[in-house]
């Protein structure tokens, strides 16, 4: 591979997002099973800049001892990026950035680009995407689509309440947002 190909593989939607496929892991203390999630676009890379939504989706595998489950795609719809996972009492919660809730007037180069933070859960077999952020943000307003905060995290407490944390720039600068919820 040429150095350009290596750089292109680290991008989502041909934007300069940080490596969006960085995996996130969580250990279920009860079952001693590890959940691993990552984002994967599978379409390959293009030489031009952002051209619209990709098929980037969040994938999940479960590891228990030497057994590895099959890879499962747990999201659908518009781009997904930078997922995090929490796993407790055999319930998996996956958080991620998504364009599913983006207002149509939030554009860059005529393409809808705003992001929100959302989650899906194994409680309903990942059928429903639920928005956690209460506002969308445009990653091009400050950072030319290169740095959006990029990092989120999830945990589930022994009381079954999940806690999500993520960063975004909807207030004009980078801020940390959080939301507690019962998946």
C-alpha positions in Angstrom: 0.0 0.0 0.0 1.1 3.5 -0.7 1.2 6.1 2.2 -1.8 7.8 0.6 -3.8 4.5 0.7 -3.0 4.1 4.4 -4.2 7.7 5.1 -7.4 7.1 3.2 -8.2 4.0 5.2 -8.3 6.1 8.3 -11.3 8.2 7.1 -15.1 8.0 7.2 -17.0 9.5 4.3 -13.7 10.7 2.9 -13.7 13.2 5.6 -10.6 13.6 7.8 -12.3 12.1 10.9 -9.8 10.5 13.2 -9.7 6.7 12.8 -13.4 6.0 13.2 -13.0 2.3 13.4 -11.1 2.4 16.7 -12.8 -0.4 18.6 -14.4 0.0 22.0 -14.7 -2.9 24.5 -16.7 -3.7 27.6 -16.7 -6.7 29.9 -19.9 -8.1 31.4 -18.9 -8.8 34.9 -21.6 -11.5 35.3 -20.9 -13.6 32.2 -17.2 -12.7 31.8 -18.0 -12.0 28.1 -16.4 -9.1 26.3 -18.3 -7.0 23.8 -16.3 -5.3 21.0 -17.7 -2.6 18.6 -16.2 -0.7 15.8 -17.5 1.3 12.7 -16.8 -0.1 9.3 -17.8 1.5 5.9 -16.9 -1.4 3.7 -17.2 0.6 0.5 -13.5 1.3 0.2 -12.1 4.8 -0.2 -12.5 7.5 -2.8 -9.9 10.1 -3.8 -12.2 13.1 -3.5 -13.5 14.7 -0.4 -16.9 14.2 1.2 -19.4 13.0 -1.4 -22.4 12.1 0.9 -23.5 9.5 3.4 -21.7 6.2 3.4 -22.8 2.9 4.6 -20.6 3.1 7.7 -22.3 1.0 10.4 -21.4 -0.3 13.9 -20.4 -3.9 14.1 -20.4 -6.1 17.3 -18.7 -9.3 18.3 -18.9 -11.0 21.7 -15.9 -12.9 23.0 -16.3 -15.5 25.7 -13.2 -17.5 26.5 -12.0 -18.9 23.2 -15.4 -18.5 21.5 -16.1 -15.6 19.3 -19.6 -14.8 18.0 -20.2 -13.9 14.4 -19.9 -10.3 13.5 -23.3 -8.5 13.7 -24.2 -5.1 12.2 -26.2 -3.4 15.0 -27.1 -0.1 13.2 -28.7 1.1 10.0 -29.4 4.3 8.2 -27.1 7.3 7.7 -23.4 7.2 8.7 -22.3 5.9 12.1 -19.0 6.8 13.6 -16.8 6.4 16.7 -18.9 3.9 18.6 -18.6 3.0 22.3 -20.1 0.0 24.1 -21.3 -0.9 27.6 -22.2 -4.5 28.6 -23.7 -5.6 31.8 -26.0 -8.4 32.9 -26.1 -9.7 29.3 -27.4 -6.3 28.0 -25.3 -4.5 25.3 -25.7 -0.8 24.8 -23.9 0.8 21.8 -23.4 4.6 21.5 -22.2 6.4 18.4 -22.3 9.6 16.3 -24.9 9.5 13.6 -26.4 11.6 10.8 -29.8 10.1 11.2 -31.2 13.1 13.1 -29.4 15.8 11.1 -31.5 18.8 10.0 -31.5 19.1 6.3 -30.3 22.7 6.4 -27.0 21.7 8.1 -24.8 21.4 5.1 -21.3 21.5 3.8 -20.7 21.5 0.1 -24.4 20.8 -0.5 -24.4 17.6 1.7 -26.1 17.2 5.0 -23.3 16.8 7.6 -24.6 17.4 11.1 -24.0 14.8 13.7 -25.8 13.7 16.9 -25.0 11.1 19.6 -27.4 8.2 19.8 -27.6 4.6 21.1 -29.1 1.2 20.2 -29.5 -1.7 22.6 -29.8 -5.5 22.7 -33.0 -5.0 24.8 -34.9 -4.7 21.4 -32.3 -6.5 19.3 -30.8 -3.1 18.2 -34.1 -2.3 16.3 -34.4 1.3 17.5 -31.9 4.1 17.3 -32.5 6.6 20.1 -31.1 10.1 20.1 -29.2 11.2 23.2 -27.9 14.6 22.2 -30.5 17.4 22.3 -28.8 19.3 19.4 -27.0 18.5 16.2 -23.6 19.9 15.4 -21.7 20.7 12.2 -18.2 19.3 12.3 -17.2 21.8 9.5 -17.9 25.0 11.5 -14.7 24.9 13.5 -12.6 22.0 12.3 -13.2 21.5 8.6 -14.7 18.1 9.4 -11.4 16.9 11.0 -12.0 16.9 14.7 -15.4 16.7 16.2 -14.5 15.7 19.7 -14.4 12.2 18.4 -14.6 10.4 21.8 -17.5 9.0 23.6 -18.0 6.5 26.4 -20.7 4.4 28.0 -21.1 2.5 31.3 -24.0 0.7 32.9 -24.3 0.8 36.6 -25.4 -2.1 38.9 -28.8 -0.3 39.0 -29.3 -0.8 35.2 -28.9 2.9 34.4 -26.6 3.7 31.5 -24.4 6.7 31.4 -23.2 8.1 28.1 -20.6 10.9 27.6 -19.5 12.5 24.3 -18.1 15.7 22.9 -19.4 18.0 20.2 -19.2 21.6 19.2 -22.8 22.7 18.9 -22.2 25.5 21.4 -19.4 27.0 19.3 -16.6 25.2 21.1 -15.7 21.7 22.3 -17.8 20.6 25.2 -18.5 17.4 27.1 -22.1 16.3 27.2 -23.7 13.4 29.2 -27.0 11.7 29.5 -28.2 9.0 32.0 -30.9 6.7 30.7 -32.4 3.3 31.2 -31.9 1.2 28.1 
